[in-house]
């Protein structure tokens, strides 16, 4: 249930970040997959892998990683927000709102409060 990057993955983490900065998302993906394979209980690595999949528009795999990160760290706001935005961006509004509600039952998020306020302003009759 760790959100930290395990010490033995620091070199791979640095290389993945370098590749990301260089715009080489395909090569970055290989490092991210390797790190998650070696540390499947790392919520942080799973969120990062999910984000990499999202960048590659592999939304099914991104969702799977975000879902797993939420399972590993149910009170971690960043993981929840990644899953929420993935659903919202795909017009899967009910699933997005379900994730928002799930998170708000276990923790508090000013970001989610702002999102709810914005939704209520944009869709006042819904």
Contact map, one row per residue, 1 for C-alpha under 8 A:
111000000000000000000000000000000000000011100000000000000000000000000001100000000000000000000000000000000000000000000000000000
111110000000000000000000000000000000000011110000000000000000000000000001100000000000000000000000000000000000000000000000000000
111110000000000000000000000000000000000001111000000000000000000000000000100000000000000000000000000000000000000000000000000000
011111000000000000000000000000000000000001110000000000000000000000000000000000000000000000000000000000000000000000000000000000
011111101100100000000000000000000000000001011000000000000000000000000000000000000000000000000000000000000000000000000000000000
000111111100000000000000000000000000001000000000000000000000000000000000000000000000000000000000000000000000000000000000000000
000011111100000000000000000000000000000000000000000000000000000000000000000000000000000000000000000000000000000000000000000000
000001111110000000000000000000000000000000000000000000000000000000000000000000000000000000000000000000000000000000000000000000
000011111111100000000000000000000010000000000000000000000000000000000000000000000000000000000000000000000000000000000000000000
000011111111110000000000000000000000000000000000000000000000000000000000000000000000000000000000000000000000000000000000000000
000000011111111000000000000000000000000000000000000000000000000000000000000000000000000000000000000000000000000000000000000000
000000001111111100000000000000100010000000000000000000000000000000000000000000000000000000000000000000000000000000000000000000
000010001111111110000000000000110000000000000000000000000000000000000000000000000000000000000000000000000000000000000000000000
000000000111111111000000000000000000000000000000000000000000000000000000000000000000000000000000000000000000000000000000000000
000000000011111111100000000100100000000000000000000000000000000000000000000000000000000000000000000000000000000000000000000000
000000000001111111110000001110110000000000000000000000000000000000000000000000000000000000000000000000000000000000000000000000
000000000000111111111000000100000000000000000000000000000000000000000000000000000000000000000000000000000000000000000000000000
000000000000011111111100000000000000000000000000000000000000000000000000000000000000000000000000000000000000000000000000000000
000000000000001111111111101100000000000000000000000000000000000000000000000000000000000000000000000000000000000000000000000000
000000000000000111111111100100000000000000000000000000000000000000000000000000000000000000000000000000000000000000000000000000
000000000000000011111111000000000000000000000000000000000000000000000000000000000000000000000000000000000000000000000000000000
000000000000000001111111000000000000000000000000000000000000000000000000000000000000000000000000000000000000000000000000000000
000000000000000000111111100000000000000000000000000000000000000000000000000000000000000000000000000000000000000000000000000000
000000000000000000111111111100000000000000000000000000000000000000000000000000000000000000000000000000000000000000000000000000
000000000000000000110011111110000000000000000000000100110000000000000000000000000000000000000000000000000000000000000000000000
000000000000000000000001111111000000000000000000000000010000000000000000000000000000000000000000000000000000000000000000000000
000000000000000100100001111111100000000000000000000000000000000000000000000000000000000000000000000000000000000000000000000000
000000000000001110110001111111110000000000000000000100000000000000000000000000000000000000000000000000000000000000000000000000
000000000000000100000000111111111000000000000000100110000000000000000000000000000000000000000000000000000000000000000000000000
000000000000000000000000011111111100000000000000000000000000000000000000000000000000000000000000000000000000000000000000000000
000000000001101100000000001111111110000000000000000000000000000000000000000000000000000000000000000000000000000000000000000000
000000000000100100000000000111111111000000001001100100000000000000000000000000000000000000000000000000000000000000000000000000
000000000000000000000000000011111111100000000000100000000000000000000000000000000000000000000000000000000000000000000000000000
000000000000000000000000000001111111110000000000000000000000000000000000000000000000000000000000000000000000000000000000000000
000000001001000000000000000000111111111000001000000000000000000000000000000000000000000000000000000000000000000000000000000000
000000000000000000000000000000011111111111001100100000000000000000000000000000000000000000000000000000000000000000000000000000
000000000000000000000000000000001111111100000000000000000000000000000000000000000000000000000000000000000000000000000000000000
000000000000000000000000000000000111111100000000000000000000000000000000000000000000000000000000000000000000000000000000000000
000001000000000000000000000000000011111111001000000000000000000000000000000000000000000000000000000000000000000000000000000000
000000000000000000000000000000000001111111100100000000000000000000000000000000000000000000000000000000000000000000000000000000
110000000000000000000000000000000001001111100000000000000000000000000001000000000000000000000000000000000000000000000000000000
111110000000000000000000000000000001001111111100000000000000000000001001000000000000000000000000000000000000000000000000000000
111100000000000000000000000000000000000111111110000000000000000000011101100000100000000000000000000000000000000000000000000000
011110000000000000000000000000000000000001111111000000000000000000001000000000000000000000000000000000000000000000000000000000
001010000000000000000000000000010011001001111111100000000000000000000000000000000000000000000000000000000000000000000000000000
000000000000000000000000000000000001000101111111110000000000000011011000000000000000000000000000000000000000000000000000000000
000000000000000000000000000000000000000000111111111000000000000011001000000000100100000000000000000000000000000000000000000000
000000000000000000000000000000010000000000011111111100000000000000000000000000000000000000000000000000000000000000000000000000
000000000000000000000000000010011001000000001111111110000000010010000000000000000000000000000000000000000000000000000000000000
000000000000000000000000000000000000000000000111111111000000111111000000000000000000000000000000000000000000000000000000000000
000000000000000000000000000000000000000000000011111111100000010000000000000000000100000000000000000000000000000000000000000000
000000000000000000000000100110010000000000000001111111110000010000000000000000000000000000000000000000000000000000000000000000
000000000000000000000000000010000000000000000000111111111110110000000000000000000000000000000000000000000000000000000000000000
000000000000000000000000000000000000000000000000011111111110110000000000000000000000000000000000000000000000000000000000000000
000000000000000000000000100000000000000000000000001111111100000000000000000000000000000000000000000000000000000000000000000000
000000000000000000000000110000000000000000000000000111111100000000000000000000000000000000000000000000000000000000000000000000
000000000000000000000000000000000000000000000000000011111110000000000000000000000000000000000000000000000000000000000000000000
000000000000000000000000000000000000000000000000000011111111110000000000000000000000000000000000000000000000000000000000000000
000000000000000000000000000000000000000000000000000011001111111000000000000000000000010000000000000000000000000000000000000000
000000000000000000000000000000000000000000000000000000000111111100000000000000000000000000000000000000000000000000000000000000
000000000000000000000000000000000000000000000000010011000111111110000000000000000000000000000000000000000000000000000000000000
000000000000000000000000000000000000000000000000111111000111111111000000000000000000000000000000000000000000000000000000000000
000000000000000000000000000000000000000000000000010000000011111111100000000000000010010000000000000000000000000000000000000000
000000000000000000000000000000000000000000000000010000000001111111110000000000000000000000000000000000000000000000000000000000
000000000000000000000000000000000000000000000110110000000000111111111000000000000000000000000000000000000000000000000000000000
000000000000000000000000000000000000000000000110010000000000011111111100000000110110000000000000000000000000000000000000000000
000000000000000000000000000000000000000000000000000000000000001111111110000000000010000000000000000000000000000000000000000000
000000000000000000000000000000000000000000100100000000000000000111111111000000000000000000000000000000000000000000000000000000
000000000000000000000000000000000000000001110110000000000000000011111111110000100000000000000000000000000000000000000000000000
000000000000000000000000000000000000000000100000000000000000000001111111111100110000000000000000000000000000000000000000000000
000000000000000000000000000000000000000000000000000000000000000000111111110000000000000000000000000000000000000000000000000000
110000000000000000000000000000000000000011100000000000000000000000011111110000000000000000000000000000000000000000000000000000
111000000000000000000000000000000000000000100000000000000000000000001111111100100000000000000000000000000000000000000000000000
000000000000000000000000000000000000000000000000000000000000000000001111111100010000000000000000000000100100000000000000000000
000000000000000000000000000000000000000000000000000000000000000000000100111110010000000000000000000000100110000000000000000000
000000000000000000000000000000000000000000000000000000000000000000000100111111110000000000000000000000000000000000000000000000
000000000000000000000000000000000000000000000000000000000000000000000000001111111000000000000000000000100000100000000000000000
000000000000000000000000000000000000000000000000000000000000000000000000000111111100000000000000000000000000000000000000000000
000000000000000000000000000000000000000000100010000000000000000001001100100111111110000000000000000000000000000000000000000000
000000000000000000000000000000000000000000000000000000000000000001000100011111111111000000000000001100100000000000000000000000
000000000000000000000000000000000000000000000000000000000000000000000000000011111111100000000000000100000000000000000000000000
000000000000000000000000000000000000000000000010001000000000000001000000000001111111110000000000000000000000000000000000000000
000000000000000000000000000000000000000000000000000000000000001001100000000000111111111000000001001000000000000000000000000000
000000000000000000000000000000000000000000000000000000000000000000000000000000011111111100000011101100000000000000000000000000
000000000000000000000000000000000000000000000000000000000000000000000000000000001111111110000001000000000000000000000000000000
000000000000000000000000000000000000000000000000000000000010001000000000000000000111111111000001000000000000000000000000000000
000000000000000000000000000000000000000000000000000000000000000000000000000000000011111111111011000000000000000000000000000000
000000000000000000000000000000000000000000000000000000000000000000000000000000000001111111111011000000000000000000000000000000
000000000000000000000000000000000000000000000000000000000000000000000000000000000000111111110000000000000000000000000000000000
000000000000000000000000000000000000000000000000000000000000000000000000000000000000011111110000000000000000000000000000000000
000000000000000000000000000000000000000000000000000000000000000000000000000000000000001111111000000000000000000000000000000000
000000000000000000000000000000000000000000000000000000000000000000000000000000000000001111111111000000000000000000000000000000
000000000000000000000000000000000000000000000000000000000000000000000000000000000000001100111111100000000000000000000000000000
000000000000000000000000000000000000000000000000000000000000000000000000000000000000000000011111110000000000000000000000000000
000000000000000000000000000000000000000000000000000000000000000000000000000000000001001100011111111000000000000000000000000000
000000000000000000000000000000000000000000000000000000000000000000000000000000000011111100011111111100000000000000000000000000
000000000000000000000000000000000000000000000000000000000000000000000000000000000001000000001111111110000000000000000000000000
000000000000000000000000000000000000000000000000000000000000000000000000000000000000000000000111111111000000000000000000000000
000000000000000000000000000000000000000000000000000000000000000000000000000000010011000000000011111111100000000000000000000000
000000000000000000000000000000000000000000000000000000000000000000000000000000011001000000000001111111110000000100000000000000
000000000000000000000000000000000000000000000000000000000000000000000000000000000000000000000000111111111000000000000000000000
000000000000000000000000000000000000000000000000000000000000000000000000000000000000000000000000011111111100000000000000000000
000000000000000000000000000000000000000000000000000000000000000000000000011010010000000000000000001111111111000000000000000000
000000000000000000000000000000000000000000000000000000000000000000000000000000000000000000000000000111111111100000000000000000
000000000000000000000000000000000000000000000000000000000000000000000000000000000000000000000000000011111111000000000000000000
000000000000000000000000000000000000000000000000000000000000000000000000011000000000000000000000000001111111000000000000000000
000000000000000000000000000000000000000000000000000000000000000000000000001000000000000000000000000000111111100000000000000000
000000000000000000000000000000000000000000000000000000000000000000000000000000000000000000000000000000111111110000000000000000
000000000000000000000000000000000000000000000000000000000000000000000000000010000000000000000000000000010011111110000000000000
000000000000000000000000000000000000000000000000000000000000000000000000000000000000000000000000000000000001111111000000000000
000000000000000000000000000000000000000000000000000000000000000000000000000000000000000000000000000000000000111111100000000000
000000000000000000000000000000000000000000000000000000000000000000000000000000000000000000000000000100000000111111110000000000
000000000000000000000000000000000000000000000000000000000000000000000000000000000000000000000000000000000000111111111000000000
000000000000000000000000000000000000000000000000000000000000000000000000000000000000000000000000000000000000011111111100000000
000000000000000000000000000000000000000000000000000000000000000000000000000000000000000000000000000000000000001111111110000000
000000000000000000000000000000000000000000000000000000000000000000000000000000000000000000000000000000000000000111111111000000
000000000000000000000000000000000000000000000000000000000000000000000000000000000000000000000000000000000000000011111111100000
000000000000000000000000000000000000000000000000000000000000000000000000000000000000000000000000000000000000000001111111110000
000000000000000000000000000000000000000000000000000000000000000000000000000000000000000000000000000000000000000000111111111100
000000000000000000000000000000000000000000000000000000000000000000000000000000000000000000000000000000000000000000011111111101
000000000000000000000000000000000000000000000000000000000000000000000000000000000000000000000000000000000000000000001111111100
000000000000000000000000000000000000000000000000000000000000000000000000000000000000000000000000000000000000000000000111111100
000000000000000000000000000000000000000000000000000000000000000000000000000000000000000000000000000000000000000000000011111111
000000000000000000000000000000000000000000000000000000000000000000000000000000000000000000000000000000000000000000000011111111
000000000000000000000000000000000000000000000000000000000000000000000000000000000000000000000000000000000000000000000000001111
000000000000000000000000000000000000000000000000000000000000000000000000000000000000000000000000000000000000000000000001001111
